[in-house]
Amino acid sequence: MKIAAVIATYNRKELLKECLQALLNQTRPPDEIIVVDGNSLDGTDLMMKIEFPQITYVRLRENMGASGHFYEGIKLAYRKGYDWIWVMDDDAEPKTDTLEKLIKWSDLKDAVVLTPVVINKSMEIQKEHRGNISFGDDNTVFSLIQKPLTEEKYYSNVPVEITFTSFVGPLISRKAILKAGLPRKEFFIYNDDVEYSMRLIRAGKMYLIPTVYILHNVKTRSKNLVEKKFFRKKIYFVPYHELWRHYYGTRNIVYLRRLYSTNKFKFIISVLILWCYWAIRIILFEDHKLKRLQFTTSAFVDGFCGIFDNEKPKRILYGSKY
């Protein structure tokens, strides 16, 4: 069995270094480690040349977002003939025995994806990374919702079948990629994992292995957001200089809901509700109100129409120099 690890990175060489060291220290190391770098400016290329010459380093001409980096990395590993491809961002740090324990379950019937439990530095389970996808065929207003697993599923002694995994550590089989294809690079970031999960589960079964762990080195939510109080209730919003990143999440989920919703009337209602919600928040609490309204509306419209112009959010927010 041949296994390649694919890591997406951009301007985070210290996190990448920790990730690579964790991969090299595996009790069953990958047969090849492929790093796809979106033209980082922080010295990542020099670090790779000096400290990790044994690792395959692919430096792209531009930042294509994690979606584009995973696309290129998985494509390369697939072309090289690997049986399984282990996918993660540079902020992932698998435990020493993670890969060894995952592949023990590779003979599960119809298994095409095996995933470890995602934890943070406090050893808390990050439930948003694994779960199931609702297609709006129940009583929910919002179609295409990621539903986390219940607590007891994480303490099971046997694999748990799921329909969603983030790109933090899934082990994907070659036969799944053959049937499902590659991630959609035009998504840039956010919800690309949702879309890919939906294709992967058509190729076979996806399992969470509750006894296997991978660390996710991320900042807490409050560090990324600005906090305000409204009648003693905390409200968080994205700082203006970071707003461009959230265009992709809004655009991509609206696009996916339009594409896969089983009830189109519910889909239209959900889009209107979400837009009104964000418009009210912007008017009441946030700065740069007109720009934010233009930005949010554009994300909704582009998602509805399937427009993937990944330079657009920065042009809206910061002018023609982008």
N, C-alpha and C positions, 0 to 999 in steps of 0.2 A: 504494500500500500504506500503510495507516494503522496505526500502532503506538502502544500505550499501555504505560507502565511502571507497575506496581503495587508499592508498598512498604509492608510491614507494620512498625509501630513501636510501642514502648511504653517510656517513660522512658529513652530513650537518644538524646537530642537531638544530642550531639556526633558519634556514629556516623552518625545520620541526616543530619547536615549534610554529612559527607564523602561519603556515598552520593549525595545530591542533587547535589552539585557535580560528581561523576563523571558523573552522568547528563546534566547540562547541558553538559558539556564533550565529549560524544560527537561524533565526526566525522559521525555520522548520528544526531542526537538523536531521542528519541521525540516523537511528535506531541503527547502529553499525558503528564504525570507525575501519578499519583494516590497520595497518601499516606493510609493508613488508620491512625489513631492510637487506641489503646485507652484514651482518657481519661488521658493522661500527666499527671503532677504535677510534672514537672521544667522546665516552661516551654517545652515543645515548641510549644504553640499560639502563644505570643508570637513565638517564633523564626520560625515559618512565616509569620505575618502580616507581620513586619518584613523578613525576609531573603529569603523565597521567595513573594512575593505572586502570582507567575505560575503557581504550582503548585496543582493541585486538592488541597485539604486536607479530609479527612473525619474529624471527631472523633466517636467513638462515645461513648455514655453510660457505658460500662463496658469494662473490659478483657475481651475475648472470646478472648484467646490468639491466637497467630499463625494458627491454623486459621480462627477467626472473622474475623480481619482480612483474610486472603486471600479468604475467601468473599465479603465485602462488596466488596472492591476489584475482584476479577475479575468479579463480577456487574455492577458499575457500568460497567466498561470494555466488557463484552460488550453491555450495553444501549445504549451509545453507538456501537456498530457497528464497533469496531476489528477489523482483520483478524488481528493478532497481539498478544498480551499478554505483556509481559516481567515476570516475577515475581521478587521478591527480598525478603529481610529488610533491616532498616536497617544490618546489619553487613556488607553486600555492597558492593563497590567495583569496578565493571567497568573494564577498561582503556579507554583513549580510543576505540579502534576496535572494541570488542567487538560492539556492535550492528551496525555496518556489515558486519563479517565474518560474523556469524550469518545475516543476511538474504540474503547471497549464496547460501546453500544452501536457500533457501525453496522452490525448485522441485524438490527431491529427491522422487523418486517416493514417494507415500503419506506424506510427512513431515508430522507434526502437532506434534512437539516438537523443538526444536533447543536444545542445551545447550552452554555453554562449559566448559572445564576449570576446576575450582575449585582455587585455590592459596592458601597463607598468605603472611604477610609475608616469610618466608624463601624464597619461591619454590618451596616444596615442594608437591607435588600432594596434595590431600586426597581420597584415593580413596573414602572412605565416602560421598561425595556423588553418585557415579555408579556404575552397575553393572547387575546382573541379579538377578532375584528367583527363588529356588527355591521350588517349591510342595510340596516333600516327596515328589516322585515318584522320587527317587534313593535312595541308601542313608543319607541323613542322618536323624538322629532328629528334629531340629527342623525343622518345616515353616515355610515363608515366611521364608527367610533372604536377606538382601541380600548378594550376592557381588560384591566389588570386581572391577574389570577388571584384567587383567594389565598389567604395566609397558609392554610393547611397544605396547599399544593406544593409549596416550597419545602415542606418537611416530609414529603413522600419518599419512600424507599425505591420507587420505580419511576421510570420516565413518564412525563406528563405531556400529552399531545396538546399543541398550541397552534395558532394560525398567524401569529405575529412575532417577529423578532427584530430588534434594532440591529445595527451593524456593529454592536459591541460584542464581538466574539463568536458569531455563529460559524459552525463548521458545515460547509455546503458541499454536497457531492457533485461530481462531474456530470452524472446523469440528470441531476436537477437543472444544471446550467444548460445542458443540451436541449432540454424541453422548454425551459423558462426564458432562456436568453440571458442577456446582461442587464445590470441596473440601467435606468434611464439617466444618462449623463446630463440631459437638459434640465433636470430638477435642481441642480446645483447643490443645495442643501435642504434638509428638512422634508420629511414624509417620503423620501425616496425609499426608505426601508419599508414603509407601509405598502407602497406600490409593488416593490420587489417580493415581499412576503406573499402578496396575493397571487403572484405568478408561481412562486416556488411551491405553494401548497397544492397547486394543480398538477405538479409533477410527482408528488408523493406526500409523505407525512413529515411534519416538523415536531421535534420533541425538545422539551426542556429536561435537562438532567439535573435533578435537584441536589445531588451530592457533589457537583462540580462548580467552581467559582472563578469569577474574573473581576478584578478591581477596576472601577471606573473613576479616574482622577478628574473630578469636575468641581467647579466653584459652586457654592450654594446659590440658590435662586436669588436671595436678597442681594448678593454681591453684583449680580448682573442687571438688576432692576433698580429704579428709583422708587422710594417709598413715600406715600402721602397718607394722611389720615382723614377720614370722612365719617363724622359722628362716631369717633372712637374705633372705627374699623380701618384696618390697614388696606391700602390700595397700591398695587405695584404697576408701574408702567416702564416701558423701554426708553432709555435716554436717547435723545435725538441722534447723536452720533452713531448709535448702534442700530437705529431703526431699519436701515437697509437690509439687515440680515433677516428680519421677520417678514419681509415681503414674500420671500420664497415659501415659507411655511404656509402663509395664507393662500397664496396663489395655488400651491400644489395640492392642498387639501380640498379647496373648492373644485379644482379640476378633477380630482379623484372622486369626489362625491357626485359630480355631474356624470362622470363616466360609469360609475358602478352602482349608483343608487337604484334600489328596486322600486322606489316610489318617487317619481319625478316631482309630484306636487309637494311632497315633504321636502325634497331637495330645495325647491325654489323658496319655500317658507323658511327653511333653515338659513339660507343665504341672506334673506332679508332681515331675519332676526339678528344674525351675527353682525351684519353691516350696521344696523341701527345701534346695537350694543356698543360697538367700537366708536361710532360717531358720537354717541352721548358721552362716553368716557373722554374722548378727545376734547369736546366742547367744554366739559365741566372741569377737567383736571389737568390737561396736558398743555405743553408749550407748543409753539409753532403750529397753531391749530389748522390754518389753511393748508400748509404743506402736508401735515399729517393726514388730513382728510383726503387730499389729492392722492397721497401715497396709498392709503388704505383702499380707497375706491378703485384705484388702478390695479391693485393686487386682486381684488374680487373680480373685476372685469376680465383681467387677463386669465384668471383661473377658469372663469365661465366660458371664455372663448378659446382656451387652449393656446394662449400666446406665451412663448418661452423666450423672452428677451432678457437675458440675465444681467445686462448692463443698465437696464431701465431704472431700477430703484435708486441707484446712486446718481443717475442723471436727474431724477425728480428732486431728490433731496439736496444735492450739492452742486448742481449746475453742469454745464457742458464740459468742464475739464475732466469729468469722468466718462 
